[in-house]
């Protein structure tokens, strides 16, 4: 029997509905107590001193870039296998990404490739730092990356937008750079609809991000006093109210997602032509974001996606390499063949339905449909 199984779905309860309704009845829809409460709770959850709530993960990363002093001509080592934001934030400052190939099992930037890319760069004096991305909630192998950054005096910024709740050797994602960013789009571990946060232990970065997100107002936030160039990146009270209730449940959500991931791993164990996600030994907690499988060579992924859609199963290719995005190819002259591991895996990775309340029956249907599709298009 044909089912309909979406790729993702938020987990919203009556507590969230009442909280948002309460804000609507209060008439305070922006710059109010719910944003402050959400920031306190997110700082506590991350284990860092400061949190600045904003309207998206992209805005959070943009503010970190500006607070970190990234400037035109600077170059940052980063991954090509990510959502495009992790590189776009450099372009906004007229800086440039320097792409590093990835580990074939974790999909994260590989420490050895990082060292080789830096060693062979003819203009390494312009490389000022690293933008590390914890892809699909799998933490980077942070110890060698941090050792490398200290050795060469490179700044580290962490894009942990997909990794809220994950940890590396017992240390939470979002805490490895001068600042970290989390995002709360509806397919994330928790949601505020749209929204994000900057988390940091650096008070100067905190104050700069707080000012810039609110039109450049000073510490006192006087309404018409602007001490620097700023933006309207504020999170509204409705989003914050939703976020407060969601973060209260976050550990429950993570357990639910772990259950779904464990079921998938068992169901996929006997399916030829597909590899379930691999969790690295240094990952002490994975807070699943999406569930991305790797197809064997020779399987026609595009036709498989169409077949699954016809069966009511939504799936998606994750990710197109950033250096092969049309805009990047045109601007920088990137071409296929520059990053072979990334390019090979990007043609074989497939995100299948994954969310907190995905039922076992729907998972069985997804895997059965996937198996049939693989048999057809191998």
FITIMI-168619 format. One record per residue (C-alpha): residue in three letters; x, y, z. Coordinates in nm, 4 decimals, decimal comma. Example, Ala and Ser with C-alpha at 12.3 -4.5 7.8 and 13.67 -1.06 7.14 Angstrom:
% residues 2
@type->Ala | c1->1,2300 | c2->-0,4500 | c3->0,7800
@type->Ser | c1->1,3670 | c2->-0,1060 | c3->0,7140
This chain:
% residues 378
@type->Unk | c1->0,0000 | c2->0,0000 | c3->0,0000
@type->Unk | c1->0,1376 | c2->0,3401 | c3->-0,1002
@type->Unk | c1->0,2280 | c2->0,5715 | c3->0,1886
@type->Unk | c1->0,3316 | c2->0,9355 | c3->0,2056
@type->Unk | c1->0,6513 | c2->0,9883 | c3->0,4039
@type->Unk | c1->0,7919 | c2->1,3444 | c3->0,4095
@type->Unk | c1->1,1625 | c2->1,4153 | c3->0,4388
@type->Unk | c1->1,1297 | c2->1,5952 | c3->0,7717
@type->Unk | c1->0,8768 | c2->1,7325 | c3->1,0199
@type->Unk | c1->0,8871 | c2->1,9406 | c3->1,3388
@type->Unk | c1->0,7757 | c2->1,8076 | c3->1,6781
@type->Unk | c1->0,5316 | c2->2,0671 | c3->1,8127
@type->Unk | c1->0,3205 | c2->2,0125 | c3->2,1234
@type->Unk | c1->0,0488 | c2->2,2009 | c3->2,3082
@type->Unk | c1->0,3105 | c2->2,3687 | c3->2,5269
@type->Unk | c1->0,4525 | c2->2,5450 | c3->2,2220
@type->Unk | c1->0,1065 | c2->2,6464 | c3->2,1000
@type->Unk | c1->0,0176 | c2->2,7964 | c3->2,4396
@type->Unk | c1->0,3514 | c2->2,9776 | c3->2,4629
@type->Unk | c1->0,3112 | c2->3,1406 | c3->2,1221
@type->Unk | c1->-0,0502 | c2->3,2280 | c3->2,1994
@type->Unk | c1->0,0673 | c2->3,3871 | c3->2,5236
@type->Unk | c1->0,3028 | c2->3,6144 | c3->2,3343
@type->Unk | c1->0,0266 | c2->3,7158 | c3->2,0941
@type->Unk | c1->-0,1984 | c2->3,8059 | c3->2,3878
@type->Unk | c1->0,0819 | c2->3,9993 | c3->2,5598
@type->Unk | c1->0,1197 | c2->4,2478 | c3->2,2676
@type->Unk | c1->0,5009 | c2->4,2366 | c3->2,3121
@type->Unk | c1->0,6018 | c2->4,0789 | c3->1,9825
@type->Unk | c1->0,9658 | c2->4,1928 | c3->1,9587
@type->Unk | c1->1,2547 | c2->4,2851 | c3->2,1916
@type->Unk | c1->1,0929 | c2->4,1277 | c3->2,4947
@type->Unk | c1->1,1413 | c2->3,8786 | c3->2,7783
@type->Unk | c1->1,1060 | c2->3,5604 | c3->2,5722
@type->Unk | c1->1,4184 | c2->3,6350 | c3->2,3677
@type->Unk | c1->1,6101 | c2->3,6952 | c3->2,6894
@type->Unk | c1->1,4851 | c2->3,3703 | c3->2,8391
@type->Unk | c1->1,5699 | c2->3,1787 | c3->2,5236
@type->Unk | c1->1,9232 | c2->3,3216 | c3->2,5248
@type->Unk | c1->1,9704 | c2->3,2200 | c3->2,8896
@type->Unk | c1->1,8528 | c2->2,8671 | c3->2,8221
@type->Unk | c1->2,0662 | c2->2,8264 | c3->2,5093
@type->Unk | c1->2,3780 | c2->2,9574 | c3->2,6845
@type->Unk | c1->2,3160 | c2->2,7104 | c3->2,9668
@type->Unk | c1->2,2602 | c2->2,4233 | c3->2,7248
@type->Unk | c1->2,5766 | c2->2,4987 | c3->2,5279
@type->Unk | c1->2,7847 | c2->2,5377 | c3->2,8431
@type->Unk | c1->2,9101 | c2->2,8795 | c3->2,7328
@type->Unk | c1->2,8687 | c2->3,2168 | c3->2,9020
@type->Unk | c1->2,6961 | c2->3,4146 | c3->2,6292
@type->Unk | c1->2,4240 | c2->3,3706 | c3->2,3687
@type->Unk | c1->2,2787 | c2->3,6099 | c3->2,1107
@type->Unk | c1->1,9507 | c2->3,5079 | c3->1,9470
@type->Unk | c1->1,9013 | c2->3,6069 | c3->1,5829
@type->Unk | c1->1,6645 | c2->3,5443 | c3->1,2929
@type->Unk | c1->1,8636 | c2->3,2634 | c3->1,1231
@type->Unk | c1->2,1749 | c2->3,0505 | c3->1,1424
@type->Unk | c1->2,3094 | c2->3,2494 | c3->0,8478
@type->Unk | c1->2,2721 | c2->3,5731 | c3->1,0447
@type->Unk | c1->2,4508 | c2->3,4127 | c3->1,3406
@type->Unk | c1->2,7467 | c2->3,3163 | c3->1,1244
@type->Unk | c1->2,7540 | c2->3,6574 | c3->0,9556
@type->Unk | c1->2,7751 | c2->3,8302 | c3->1,2931
@type->Unk | c1->3,0569 | c2->3,6004 | c3->1,4047
@type->Unk | c1->3,2495 | c2->3,6845 | c3->1,0870
@type->Unk | c1->3,2105 | c2->4,0567 | c3->1,1484
@type->Unk | c1->3,2915 | c2->4,0343 | c3->1,5197
@type->Unk | c1->3,5994 | c2->3,8247 | c3->1,4365
@type->Unk | c1->3,7330 | c2->4,1002 | c3->1,2101
@type->Unk | c1->3,7318 | c2->3,9011 | c3->0,8869
@type->Unk | c1->3,8228 | c2->4,1431 | c3->0,6086
@type->Unk | c1->3,8636 | c2->4,1682 | c3->0,2336
@type->Unk | c1->4,1412 | c2->3,9476 | c3->0,1007
@type->Unk | c1->4,1440 | c2->3,7106 | c3->0,3970
@type->Unk | c1->4,1204 | c2->3,3415 | c3->0,3122
@type->Unk | c1->3,9765 | c2->3,0671 | c3->0,5324
@type->Unk | c1->4,0161 | c2->2,6912 | c3->0,5062
@type->Unk | c1->3,6780 | c2->2,5200 | c3->0,4988
@type->Unk | c1->3,4765 | c2->2,2317 | c3->0,3586
@type->Unk | c1->3,3165 | c2->2,2163 | c3->0,0137
@type->Unk | c1->3,0624 | c2->1,9594 | c3->0,1383
@type->Unk | c1->2,8143 | c2->2,1732 | c3->0,3276
@type->Unk | c1->2,5159 | c2->2,3988 | c3->0,2881
@type->Unk | c1->2,6345 | c2->2,6995 | c3->0,0882
@type->Unk | c1->2,6034 | c2->2,9408 | c3->0,3827
@type->Unk | c1->2,9289 | c2->2,8190 | c3->0,5407
@type->Unk | c1->3,1181 | c2->2,9671 | c3->0,2459
@type->Unk | c1->2,8863 | c2->3,2543 | c3->0,1578
@type->Unk | c1->2,9584 | c2->3,4146 | c3->0,4944
@type->Unk | c1->3,3172 | c2->3,4662 | c3->0,3772
@type->Unk | c1->3,2081 | c2->3,6212 | c3->0,0491
@type->Unk | c1->2,9897 | c2->3,8710 | c3->0,2345
@type->Unk | c1->3,3148 | c2->4,0111 | c3->0,3804
@type->Unk | c1->3,5002 | c2->3,9903 | c3->0,0469
@type->Unk | c1->3,7050 | c2->3,7082 | c3->0,1964
@type->Unk | c1->3,7551 | c2->3,3751 | c3->0,0177
@type->Unk | c1->3,7009 | c2->3,0087 | c3->0,1043
@type->Unk | c1->3,9922 | c2->2,7702 | c3->0,0524
@type->Unk | c1->3,8348 | c2->2,4299 | c3->0,0055
@type->Unk | c1->3,9676 | c2->2,1152 | c3->0,1728
@type->Unk | c1->3,8622 | c2->1,7647 | c3->0,0711
@type->Unk | c1->3,6632 | c2->1,5502 | c3->0,3108
@type->Unk | c1->3,6810 | c2->1,2242 | c3->0,5002
@type->Unk | c1->3,4879 | c2->0,9581 | c3->0,3029
@type->Unk | c1->3,3221 | c2->0,8137 | c3->0,6128
@type->Unk | c1->3,2256 | c2->1,1186 | c3->0,8220
@type->Unk | c1->3,1856 | c2->1,3661 | c3->0,5295
@type->Unk | c1->3,3724 | c2->1,6224 | c3->0,7397
@type->Unk | c1->3,6818 | c2->1,8173 | c3->0,6420
@type->Unk | c1->3,9742 | c2->1,5755 | c3->0,6793
@type->Unk | c1->4,2594 | c2->1,6932 | c3->0,9087
@type->Unk | c1->4,5295 | c2->1,5399 | c3->0,6854
@type->Unk | c1->4,3806 | c2->1,7073 | c3->0,3771
@type->Unk | c1->4,3715 | c2->2,0344 | c3->0,5719
@type->Unk | c1->4,7428 | c2->2,0131 | c3->0,6435
@type->Unk | c1->4,8253 | c2->1,9222 | c3->0,2836
@type->Unk | c1->4,6117 | c2->2,2020 | c3->0,1413
@type->Unk | c1->4,7798 | c2->2,4591 | c3->0,3650
@type->Unk | c1->5,1306 | c2->2,3268 | c3->0,2999
@type->Unk | c1->5,0901 | c2->2,3516 | c3->-0,0776
@type->Unk | c1->4,9148 | c2->2,6887 | c3->-0,0885
@type->Unk | c1->5,1300 | c2->2,9471 | c3->-0,2715
@type->Unk | c1->4,9780 | c2->3,2360 | c3->-0,0741
@type->Unk | c1->4,9430 | c2->3,0821 | c3->0,2704
@type->Unk | c1->5,0198 | c2->3,4182 | c3->0,4329
@type->Unk | c1->4,6668 | c2->3,5246 | c3->0,3324
@type->Unk | c1->4,5080 | c2->3,2247 | c3->0,5083
@type->Unk | c1->4,3834 | c2->3,3662 | c3->0,8371
@type->Unk | c1->4,1672 | c2->3,0934 | c3->0,9772
@type->Unk | c1->3,9411 | c2->2,7905 | c3->0,9557
@type->Unk | c1->3,5636 | c2->2,7683 | c3->0,9272
@type->Unk | c1->3,4894 | c2->2,4233 | c3->1,0647
@type->Unk | c1->3,1501 | c2->2,2668 | c3->0,9908
@type->Unk | c1->3,0079 | c2->1,9781 | c3->1,1946
@type->Unk | c1->2,8270 | c2->1,8224 | c3->0,9013
@type->Unk | c1->2,5043 | c2->1,6248 | c3->0,9564
@type->Unk | c1->2,5628 | c2->1,6591 | c3->1,3352
@type->Unk | c1->2,8858 | c2->1,4570 | c3->1,3118
@type->Unk | c1->3,1554 | c2->1,6513 | c3->1,4990
@type->Unk | c1->3,4753 | c2->1,7359 | c3->1,3203
@type->Unk | c1->3,7889 | c2->1,5622 | c3->1,4440
@type->Unk | c1->3,8649 | c2->1,8710 | c3->1,6473
@type->Unk | c1->4,1905 | c2->1,7820 | c3->1,8284
@type->Unk | c1->4,4161 | c2->1,7745 | c3->1,5192
@type->Unk | c1->4,2368 | c2->2,0749 | c3->1,3709
@type->Unk | c1->4,2842 | c2->2,2830 | c3->1,6857
@type->Unk | c1->4,6487 | c2->2,1732 | c3->1,7143
@type->Unk | c1->4,7008 | c2->2,2755 | c3->1,3515
@type->Unk | c1->4,5337 | c2->2,6125 | c3->1,4074
@type->Unk | c1->4,7507 | c2->2,6881 | c3->1,7109
@type->Unk | c1->5,0661 | c2->2,5858 | c3->1,5259
@type->Unk | c1->4,9967 | c2->2,8280 | c3->1,2418
@type->Unk | c1->4,8184 | c2->3,1022 | c3->1,4340
@type->Unk | c1->4,4850 | c2->3,0526 | c3->1,2589
@type->Unk | c1->4,1510 | c2->3,1703 | c3->1,3906
@type->Unk | c1->3,8790 | c2->2,9038 | c3->1,4287
@type->Unk | c1->3,5082 | c2->2,9679 | c3->1,3720
@type->Unk | c1->3,2619 | c2->2,6815 | c3->1,4207
@type->Unk | c1->2,9534 | c2->2,6347 | c3->1,2072
@type->Unk | c1->2,7641 | c2->2,3983 | c3->1,4344
@type->Unk | c1->2,4241 | c2->2,4829 | c3->1,2844
@type->Unk | c1->2,3518 | c2->2,1133 | c3->1,2239
@type->Unk | c1->2,5027 | c2->1,9791 | c3->1,5449
@type->Unk | c1->2,3126 | c2->2,1123 | c3->1,8457
@type->Unk | c1->2,3521 | c2->1,8475 | c3->2,1165
@type->Unk | c1->2,6373 | c2->1,6534 | c3->1,9565
@type->Unk | c1->2,9684 | c2->1,6165 | c3->2,1366
@type->Unk | c1->3,3308 | c2->1,5341 | c3->2,0548
@type->Unk | c1->3,5235 | c2->1,3426 | c3->2,3234
@type->Unk | c1->3,2705 | c2->1,4696 | c3->2,5783
@type->Unk | c1->3,2862 | c2->1,8333 | c3->2,4681
@type->Unk | c1->2,9813 | c2->1,9957 | c3->2,3104
@type->Unk | c1->2,9758 | c2->2,1078 | c3->1,9504
@type->Unk | c1->2,9643 | c2->2,4847 | c3->1,9168
@type->Unk | c1->3,2391 | c2->2,5344 | c3->2,1759
@type->Unk | c1->3,5563 | c2->2,4746 | c3->1,9715
@type->Unk | c1->3,6072 | c2->2,8095 | c3->1,8005
@type->Unk | c1->3,6046 | c2->3,1701 | c3->1,9124
@type->Unk | c1->3,2266 | c2->3,1391 | c3->1,8706
@type->Unk | c1->2,9754 | c2->2,8857 | c3->1,7432
@type->Unk | c1->2,6413 | c2->2,9060 | c3->1,5665
@type->Unk | c1->2,3264 | c2->2,6942 | c3->1,5923
@type->Unk | c1->2,0221 | c2->2,7088 | c3->1,3640
@type->Unk | c1->1,6584 | c2->2,6195 | c3->1,4180
@type->Unk | c1->1,5006 | c2->2,5665 | c3->1,0772
@type->Unk | c1->1,2049 | c2->2,3204 | c3->1,1027
@type->Unk | c1->1,4160 | c2->2,0186 | c3->0,9995
@type->Unk | c1->1,6671 | c2->2,0726 | c3->1,2805
@type->Unk | c1->1,6773 | c2->1,8945 | c3->1,6173
@type->Unk | c1->1,4531 | c2->2,1720 | c3->1,7539
@type->Unk | c1->1,2908 | c2->2,4651 | c3->1,5820
@type->Unk | c1->1,1960 | c2->2,8280 | c3->1,6244
@type->Unk | c1->1,0449 | c2->2,8362 | c3->1,2739
@type->Unk | c1->1,3377 | c2->3,0408 | c3->1,1484
@type->Unk | c1->1,6153 | c2->3,1431 | c3->1,3821
@type->Unk | c1->1,9644 | c2->3,0916 | c3->1,5141
@type->Unk | c1->2,2032 | c2->3,1810 | c3->1,7945
@type->Unk | c1->2,5633 | c2->3,2825 | c3->1,8466
@type->Unk | c1->2,7255 | c2->3,1154 | c3->2,1481
@type->Unk | c1->3,0625 | c2->3,2182 | c3->2,2878
@type->Unk | c1->3,2740 | c2->3,2625 | c3->2,6000
@type->Unk | c1->3,4294 | c2->3,5795 | c3->2,4539
@type->Unk | c1->3,2568 | c2->3,8849 | c3->2,6018
@type->Unk | c1->3,3809 | c2->4,1184 | c3->2,3287
@type->Unk | c1->3,2386 | c2->3,8970 | c3->2,0535
@type->Unk | c1->2,9144 | c2->3,8704 | c3->2,2494
@type->Unk | c1->2,8770 | c2->4,2474 | c3->2,2864
@type->Unk | c1->2,9612 | c2->4,3103 | c3->1,9214
@type->Unk | c1->2,7130 | c2->4,0476 | c3->1,7984
@type->Unk | c1->2,4436 | c2->4,1745 | c3->2,0328
@type->Unk | c1->2,4942 | c2->4,5306 | c3->1,9076
@type->Unk | c1->2,5125 | c2->4,4452 | c3->1,5375
@type->Unk | c1->2,2013 | c2->4,2254 | c3->1,5441
@type->Unk | c1->2,0054 | c2->4,5257 | c3->1,6760
@type->Unk | c1->2,0899 | c2->4,8043 | c3->1,4287
@type->Unk | c1->2,4281 | c2->4,8769 | c3->1,5892
@type->Unk | c1->2,2868 | c2->5,0088 | c3->1,9156
@type->Unk | c1->2,5191 | c2->5,0334 | c3->2,2143
@type->Unk | c1->2,5153 | c2->4,8337 | c3->2,5371
@type->Unk | c1->2,2283 | c2->5,0425 | c3->2,6753
@type->Unk | c1->2,0375 | c2->4,9795 | c3->2,3495
@type->Unk | c1->1,8988 | c2->5,3331 | c3->2,3394
@type->Unk | c1->1,6455 | c2->5,3337 | c3->2,0588
@type->Unk | c1->1,7938 | c2->5,6017 | c3->1,8289
@type->Unk | c1->2,1595 | c2->5,5798 | c3->1,9334
@type->Unk | c1->2,3741 | c2->5,3753 | c3->1,6938
@type->Unk | c1->2,7404 | c2->5,3259 | c3->1,7807
@type->Unk | c1->2,8350 | c2->5,1098 | c3->1,4797
@type->Unk | c1->2,6983 | c2->4,9756 | c3->1,1529
@type->Unk | c1->2,4335 | c2->4,7211 | c3->1,2372
@type->Unk | c1->2,1553 | c2->4,5080 | c3->1,0980
@type->Unk | c1->1,8065 | c2->4,3962 | c3->1,1828
@type->Unk | c1->1,8927 | c2->4,0351 | c3->1,2641
@type->Unk | c1->1,6760 | c2->4,0170 | c3->1,5773
@type->Unk | c1->1,4763 | c2->3,7110 | c3->1,6758
@type->Unk | c1->1,1114 | c2->3,7960 | c3->1,7435
@type->Unk | c1->0,9231 | c2->3,7045 | c3->2,0593
@type->Unk | c1->0,7015 | c2->3,4453 | c3->1,8878
@type->Unk | c1->1,0037 | c2->3,2505 | c3->1,7643
@type->Unk | c1->1,1731 | c2->3,2788 | c3->2,1026
@type->Unk | c1->0,8637 | c2->3,1534 | c3->2,2859
@type->Unk | c1->0,8577 | c2->2,8502 | c3->2,0574
@type->Unk | c1->1,2304 | c2->2,8024 | c3->2,1175
@type->Unk | c1->1,1985 | c2->2,8166 | c3->2,4968
@type->Unk | c1->0,9528 | c2->2,5273 | c3->2,4955
@type->Unk | c1->1,1533 | c2->2,3325 | c3->2,2376
@type->Unk | c1->1,4840 | c2->2,3548 | c3->2,4241
@type->Unk | c1->1,3128 | c2->2,2226 | c3->2,7365
@type->Unk | c1->1,2404 | c2->1,9059 | c3->2,5352
@type->Unk | c1->1,5657 | c2->1,8935 | c3->2,3409
@type->Unk | c1->1,7174 | c2->1,5932 | c3->2,5167
@type->Unk | c1->1,3908 | c2->1,4032 | c3->2,4658
@type->Unk | c1->1,3977 | c2->1,4983 | c3->2,0980
@type->Unk | c1->1,7562 | c2->1,3725 | c3->2,0676
@type->Unk | c1->1,6598 | c2->1,0385 | c3->2,2230
@type->Unk | c1->1,3702 | c2->1,0074 | c3->1,9790
@type->Unk | c1->1,6004 | c2->1,0772 | c3->1,6862
@type->Unk | c1->1,8526 | c2->0,8244 | c3->1,8124
@type->Unk | c1->1,5773 | c2->0,5631 | c3->1,8197
@type->Unk | c1->1,4836 | c2->0,6397 | c3->1,4585
@type->Unk | c1->1,8503 | c2->0,6242 | c3->1,3533
@type->Unk | c1->1,9042 | c2->0,2916 | c3->1,5293
@type->Unk | c1->1,6005 | c2->0,1446 | c3->1,3539
@type->Unk | c1->1,7306 | c2->0,2593 | c3->1,0169
@type->Unk | c1->2,0713 | c2->0,1054 | c3->1,0847
@type->Unk | c1->1,9096 | c2->-0,2329 | c3->1,1547
@type->Unk | c1->1,6753 | c2->-0,2136 | c3->0,8558
@type->Unk | c1->1,9551 | c2->-0,1156 | c3->0,6175
@type->Unk | c1->2,2004 | c2->-0,3784 | c3->0,7402
@type->Unk | c1->2,0746 | c2->-0,6339 | c3->0,4890
@type->Unk | c1->2,0285 | c2->-0,4011 | c3->0,1926
@type->Unk | c1->2,2976 | c2->-0,4281 | c3->-0,0740
@type->Unk | c1->2,4183 | c2->-0,1154 | c3->-0,2453
@type->Unk | c1->2,3665 | c2->0,1262 | c3->0,0433
@type->Unk | c1->2,5800 | c2->0,2251 | c3->0,3425
@type->Unk | c1->2,4267 | c2->0,3660 | c3->0,6575
@type->Unk | c1->2,5936 | c2->0,6682 | c3->0,8230
@type->Unk | c1->2,9183 | c2->0,5940 | c3->1,0062
@type->Unk | c1->2,9694 | c2->0,7414 | c3->1,3532
@type->Unk | c1->3,3334 | c2->0,8164 | c3->1,4272
@type->Unk | c1->3,4864 | c2->0,6732 | c3->1,7477
@type->Unk | c1->3,5623 | c2->1,0254 | c3->1,8770
@type->Unk | c1->3,1913 | c2->1,1166 | c3->1,8656
@type->Unk | c1->3,0610 | c2->1,0723 | c3->2,2188
@type->Unk | c1->2,7107 | c2->1,1907 | c3->2,1319
@type->Unk | c1->2,5458 | c2->1,2353 | c3->1,7948
@type->Unk | c1->2,2366 | c2->1,4531 | c3->1,7867
@type->Unk | c1->2,1000 | c2->1,3346 | c3->1,4550
@type->Unk | c1->2,0078 | c2->1,6113 | c3->1,2093
@type->Unk | c1->1,9371 | c2->1,4240 | c3->0,8846
@type->Unk | c1->1,9872 | c2->1,0627 | c3->0,7841
@type->Unk | c1->2,2121 | c2->1,0483 | c3->0,4780
@type->Unk | c1->2,2992 | c2->0,7137 | c3->0,3222
@type->Unk | c1->2,5733 | c2->0,6463 | c3->0,0674
@type->Unk | c1->2,4842 | c2->0,4543 | c3->-0,2478
@type->Unk | c1->2,7214 | c2->0,2144 | c3->-0,4203
@type->Unk | c1->2,8933 | c2->0,3178 | c3->-0,7420
@type->Unk | c1->2,6772 | c2->0,2711 | c3->-1,0492
@type->Unk | c1->2,3379 | c2->0,3343 | c3->-0,8900
@type->Unk | c1->2,1442 | c2->0,6061 | c3->-1,0738
@type->Unk | c1->2,0578 | c2->0,8307 | c3->-0,7822
@type->Unk | c1->1,8504 | c2->1,0795 | c3->-0,9799
@type->Unk | c1->1,6208 | c2->0,8091 | c3->-1,1133
@type->Unk | c1->1,6068 | c2->0,6561 | c3->-0,7668
@type->Unk | c1->1,4872 | c2->0,9890 | c3->-0,6202
@type->Unk | c1->1,2100 | c2->1,0067 | c3->-0,8820
@type->Unk | c1->1,1104 | c2->0,6459 | c3->-0,8110
@type->Unk | c1->1,0924 | c2->0,7078 | c3->-0,4363
@type->Unk | c1->0,8823 | c2->1,0181 | c3->-0,4933
@type->Unk | c1->0,6402 | c2->0,8121 | c3->-0,7022
@type->Unk | c1->0,6158 | c2->0,5755 | c3->-0,4068
@type->Unk | c1->0,5371 | c2->0,8695 | c3->-0,1750
@type->Unk | c1->0,8841 | c2->0,8760 | c3->-0,0157
@type->Unk | c1->1,0534 | c2->1,2132 | c3->-0,0191
@type->Unk | c1->1,4333 | c2->1,2078 | c3->-0,0554
@type->Unk | c1->1,7017 | c2->1,4537 | c3->-0,1569
@type->Unk | c1->2,0632 | c2->1,4661 | c3->-0,2710
@type->Unk | c1->2,2838 | c2->1,6038 | c3->0,0096
@type->Unk | c1->2,4981 | c2->1,8053 | c3->-0,0910
@type->Unk | c1->2,6037 | c2->1,9548 | c3->-0,4219
@type->Unk | c1->2,9686 | c2->2,0584 | c3->-0,3660
@type->Unk | c1->2,9967 | c2->2,4302 | c3->-0,3018
@type->Unk | c1->3,2872 | c2->2,4719 | c3->-0,5431
@type->Unk | c1->3,0687 | c2->2,3325 | c3->-0,8229
@type->Unk | c1->2,7763 | c2->2,5645 | c3->-0,7578
@type->Unk | c1->2,7293 | c2->2,7824 | c3->-1,0703
@type->Unk | c1->2,8048 | c2->3,1065 | c3->-0,8886
@type->Unk | c1->3,1296 | c2->2,9736 | c3->-0,7405
@type->Unk | c1->3,2461 | c2->2,8246 | c3->-1,0697
@type->Unk | c1->3,1851 | c2->3,1549 | c3->-1,2441
@type->Unk | c1->3,3507 | c2->3,3685 | c3->-0,9773
@type->Unk | c1->3,6537 | c2->3,1548 | c3->-0,8925
@type->Unk | c1->3,7002 | c2->2,9286 | c3->-1,1929
@type->Unk | c1->3,6508 | c2->2,6084 | c3->-0,9948
@type->Unk | c1->3,6061 | c2->2,2944 | c3->-1,2005
@type->Unk | c1->3,5288 | c2->1,9290 | c3->-1,1531
@type->Unk | c1->3,8266 | c2->1,7174 | c3->-1,0502
@type->Unk | c1->3,9642 | c2->1,9591 | c3->-0,7915
@type->Unk | c1->3,8237 | c2->1,7762 | c3->-0,4869
@type->Unk | c1->3,7768 | c2->1,4123 | c3->-0,5883
@type->Unk | c1->3,6425 | c2->1,2641 | c3->-0,2641
@type->Unk | c1->3,3848 | c2->1,5376 | c3->-0,2209
@type->Unk | c1->3,2784 | c2->1,5154 | c3->-0,5841
@type->Unk | c1->3,2455 | c2->1,1376 | c3->-0,5795
@type->Unk | c1->3,0436 | c2->1,1238 | c3->-0,2586
@type->Unk | c1->2,8185 | c2->1,4118 | c3->-0,3575
@type->Unk | c1->2,6914 | c2->1,1977 | c3->-0,6473
@type->Unk | c1->2,6125 | c2->0,9059 | c3->-0,4168
@type->Unk | c1->2,4681 | c2->1,0579 | c3->-0,0975
@type->Unk | c1->2,0946 | c2->1,0529 | c3->-0,0386
@type->Unk | c1->1,8891 | c2->1,1923 | c3->0,2498
@type->Unk | c1->1,5888 | c2->0,9767 | c3->0,3370
@type->Unk | c1->1,2932 | c2->1,0672 | c3->0,5637
@type->Unk | c1->1,4057 | c2->1,1455 | c3->0,9173
@type->Unk | c1->1,2289 | c2->1,3177 | c3->1,2064
@type->Unk | c1->1,1362 | c2->1,2638 | c3->1,5711
@type->Unk | c1->0,8024 | c2->1,0892 | c3->1,5243
@type->Unk | c1->0,8780 | c2->0,8808 | c3->1,2158
@type->Unk | c1->0,7047 | c2->0,5492 | c3->1,2798
@type->Unk | c1->0,8638 | c2->0,2085 | c3->1,2508
@type->Unk | c1->0,6080 | c2->0,1137 | c3->0,9855
@type->Unk | c1->0,6989 | c2->0,4177 | c3->0,7758
@type->Unk | c1->1,0684 | c2->0,3399 | c3->0,8141
@type->Unk | c1->1,0093 | c2->-0,0152 | c3->0,6941
@type->Unk | c1->0,8227 | c2->0,1233 | c3->0,3946
@type->Unk | c1->1,1055 | c2->0,3686 | c3->0,3193
@type->Unk | c1->1,3719 | c2->0,0977 | c3->0,3313
@type->Unk | c1->1,1602 | c2->-0,1462 | c3->0,1273
@type->Unk | c1->1,1068 | c2->0,1229 | c3->-0,1383
@type->Unk | c1->1,4755 | c2->0,2116 | c3->-0,1317
@type->Unk | c1->1,5741 | c2->-0,1526 | c3->-0,1775
@type->Unk | c1->1,3373 | c2->-0,1934 | c3->-0,4733
@type->Unk | c1->1,4690 | c2->0,1257 | c3->-0,6307
@type->Unk | c1->1,8299 | c2->0,0200 | c3->-0,5928
@type->Unk | c1->1,7542 | c2->-0,3109 | c3->-0,7600
@type->Unk | c1->1,5925 | c2->-0,1253 | c3->-1,0521
@type->Unk | c1->1,8584 | c2->0,1394 | c3->-1,1043
@type->Unk | c1->2,1859 | c2->-0,0408 | c3->-1,0307
